[in-house]
Amino acid sequence: MFKRLFTVMAVVAFCTAVPAALAATAANVNPRQAAALLKERADIYLLDVRTLQEYRQAHLADSNLIPIDQIERRLAEIPRNRPILVYCAVGSRSAQVFSYLARRGYPEVYNLDGGIVAWAQHGYPVSR
């Protein structure tokens, strides 16, 4: 009886711990939090998922452009051993890619909530 109870408790603990651990590494961040991440973590892979035309107008320095419609076929270009910060114009496309990468097992993924528009509105620099 106690053996079964212990086994059930162990399975329940494992099943609740795994999603909690994953949730801690996949998060929406505001521009202030994103700036802090970029300052603290030199290894962040900055992923812009907008179009080439949007990227040419303005982008975050050192970002890598992979438009959202190319993510699946270019997935191998996105490193698994580095944290990923995804952004777009206002956060809707990047939220989709952020979710996709998290489901694909990327261990540390962040979405810039509000995108490059919110980033610029908060006074952070953009490259042209």
N, C-alpha and C positions, 0 to 999 in steps of 0.2 A: 504494500500500500504506500509506504513512505518513498519507496524507490520510484514508483510511478509519479507520485506528486512532485518529487524532486525533478524528474525528467521533464514533466510538463512545465514546471516553473523555469527550468533552464531554457527550454525552447521559447517560452514567452519572453523571457529577458533578452534572449538573442534577437528575436524578431523586432522588439521595440528598440533595441540599442542600435541596430544597423541603420534604420532610417534616420534616427537622431544624429548619428555620426555623419551621414551623407548630407543632411540639411545644414550642418555646421560648415560645410565646405562649398555650398552653393547658395549665394546670397545676392540680393539686390543691394546696391550701395548708392548713396547719393553722391553728388560731386565732391563734397568735402571728404567723405570716406574714401572715395576713389583716389583723390589727390594724396591722401595719407598713405594709402596702399602703394601708390607709385613711388612715393618718397621712401618708404620703408623697405620695399621689395624691389630691388634692381632686376630681379629675374622675371618679372611679370611680362607675359606675352599679351600685348595690347592688340585686340582684334576689332577692326572696323568692318562692319558687314553691310555698309551702304554701297551705292554704285560708284563707279570710277569718276563720273562727273561730280557727284557730291564730295568725294574724297579730294578732288582737285580744288574745289572751292575752299575747303577748310577741313583739317583733320588734327588729331592729337599727335604730337611729335613721337616719332619712333613706332607709330602704329603700323600694323600689317593689314592690308586690304584683301579681304576675301568676301566678295558680295554674297549676300544670303542665298542667292540662287546657285552658287557654286560650292557651298559648304560641304555637301555630301561627297562630291567627287574630289574635293581638295582636303578632305579630313586629315589625311596623312601629314599635311603641312602644319597642322596645329599640334604643338608639342604636348605630350601627356605628363611630362616631368616638370612642368612649370605652372604657376598659377595663371589663369586666363582672365583678362578683363575685357568683356565684350561691350561694344557700343555701336549705336547708329545715330539717327537724327534726334529722335525723341524717346527712344526706348522700346518701341514695339517690336521691331525686327530683331534687335539684340536680345529681347526677352525670349523670343522663339529659339534663337541659336543657343542662348544660355541654357535653356531647358533641354534642348537636343544634346548638347555636350554633357550635361550632368547625367542624362539617361544613358549616354554612351560610355559612362564610367570615368570621365575626366574628374580627377580628385579634388580640384580646387578651381571653381568657376565663379566669376562675379559679373553682374549685369549693371551697367551704368544707368541708373534710373533717371529718366529725363534726357538721356543721350547727350550729344555734343551741344545741343541747344542749351540745356540746363548747365552744362559745364561752362560754356561761354558766359551765360547770364550771371554766374557766380564769380566771374572775373578771372577764371583760369585761362591760361594761354592756349591758342590754337595756331597751327602752322598753315601757311597758305602756299 
